[in-house]
């Protein structure tokens, strides 16, 4: 297959880029499941932007850098923050309905780390509202092809050409049709990774099942620089229930006065930070983790009972209804919560236009490492970053004169060799479970050198087992994702071992202090 622009992923970054660039090029979007299924869909809290008269860009920038422990790329932060209002207006123009007090005044929320109310939301279904409207326009656009149930396997680079070239460029991707099982090479003039994060690398996560780090793993195998994977954000408050799959309890609840309490009813956050429940996420998650380990409790609680039932149903309808479905009446009793892996601040290293170190390959959204988040992401900055870098990449793509037409390139067909169908699916499920438990226990909220080296020893064994299985058996979606989460786990462990300090989201009990000269980008050498 041939296309002009190949976008892998259907979240806020991929869809918004597709809509813009499709006025100039033909665009093909790949998504592993249905197009609506992305990390963006589950974003409850909102999108941060300077929209209030009492707010300003400088304050938003300072809040972002403070949360990121000053490891942020200041120019990248400024670019994203200053683009905010224009990008919000673009969303409004395609039909996104943010909650308002009046026709002219948004109902702006305040979350941890923010000094002003600047979080636009659509009640507690912000991500779904945004993706739903983007998809309506994407599906109408004659210049966009949307391929659902298609999973990218590997990026097409020089080694995949029948006649190699001198410079290493990206020419598209090998793609698995999950319904037919067939593998096709899609050639593209530019390829964009917008695959989201890798929360499924951990046992407990707020992410959907699709978040298996595919973009990071593919980019690493192709030779991209990967940076700052040690900075994994654990959301402090996910619903504690065996059947809830770590359903997210939005930080906006703490912004509306929610109180974190022990099972005894005692508040504890003031002992960890002056802002108590509105401290940055890394501090809140670590405080909860320490209290649970100290006391042996299974969870803490988030108390919202000071609000009326009408307020809770109107402001947090999805959370209210979901909690009720698990027999929790949040108007009467506190919500049991625990931390869970939520967001990767690191990823594929890119420049200010979203370009990787491989020509014609871009990475935008959570899959990328832009420097915007530093050592810890400020709440609700992720959707803004995804929108902004989609716009920066679009601007770069349409002004380029060097995007080759690759129709004459001969790409090697996918070769399955002597691979056979496996009758041992249990091997995949066993290794999948082991990788995720290993990461949760040894590379979690609090780390130590001993735990990290144990994790590295075991992950090296798992890598070889998975590699052998990968080459011996016919490729399936489960095997593909297992290969990718193992790759991301390996890179995360290497990143954590390289950073010999505690800063932001990376807390190592053997290095409790921050270094005076912390490296802004902790880069893992290319594969």
Number of C-alpha atoms within 10 A of each C-alpha: 9 16 22 22 25 27 27 28 30 31 30 31 30 29 23 26 25 29 21 16 22 20 14 12 17 18 26 22 24 26 25 23 17 14 20 17 19 27 27 26 20 19 24 25 28 31 26 29 27 24 19 15 6 9 15 16 16 13 15 25 19 17 17 27 23 22 25 25 18 19 21 23 18 17 13 18 23 17 17 23 25 18 21 22 15 12 17 20 12 14 18 14 10 13 16 20 17 21 19 15 9 8 7 6 11 17 17 22 23 25 28 22 20 25 14 18 19 25 24 25 28 22 23 25 20 24 23 23 21 27 24 17 16 24 20 12 15 21 13 9 15 11 17 22 18 18 17 19 17 25 25 27 22 20 26 23 21 18 13 16 15 12 11 14 11 6 10 16 19 22 28 31 22 20 21 23 18 17 9 9 14 12 20 16 22 19 26 28 22 24 26 29 30 31 32 34 28 32 28 24 29 27 19 21 25 27 27 20 14 20 21 26 28 30 31 33 27 22 27 22 15 21 16 23 23 30 26 29 27 27 27 26 26 27 24 26 30 27 27 21 15 8 9 14 15 22 22 26 28 20 25 25 24 22 18 15 16 20 23 27 21 18 15 8 14 12 18 17 20 13 10 15 15 10 13 19 26 26 21 24 27 25 20 24 21 20 18 25 19 14 16 16 10 9 9 9 11 14 23 26 25 28 23 22 17 11 15 12 15 11 11 19 16 12 18 21 16 17 22 20 16 15 20 12 11 13 9 16 17 23 19 14 13 21 24 24 24 25 27 27 25 23 24 27 28 31 35 30 28 23 17 17 21 26 24 25 17 18 16 22 23 28 34 35 29 30 28 31 27 30 25 28 30 29 30 30 29 25 25 25 22 23 22 24 28 25 27 27 30 30 23 19 21 20 15 14 21 14 9 8 7 9 16 12 15 17 13 6 13 13 23 13 13 13 8 13 10 9 14 12 11 14 8 9 11 10 14 18 13 10 18 24 14 18 24 20 17 22 23 19 16 20 29 25 24 18 20 18 17 11 18 23 16 15 21 22 11 15 21 13 11 19 19 11 13 20 12 11 18 17 14 16 18 16 22 17 18 13 19 20 24 25 24 22 25 26 22 24 26 21 24 28 22 19 22 24 18 14 19 19 20 20 23 25 27 26 26 24 13 13 16 12 13 14 13 7 6 16 11 15 20 19 19 19 12 12 11
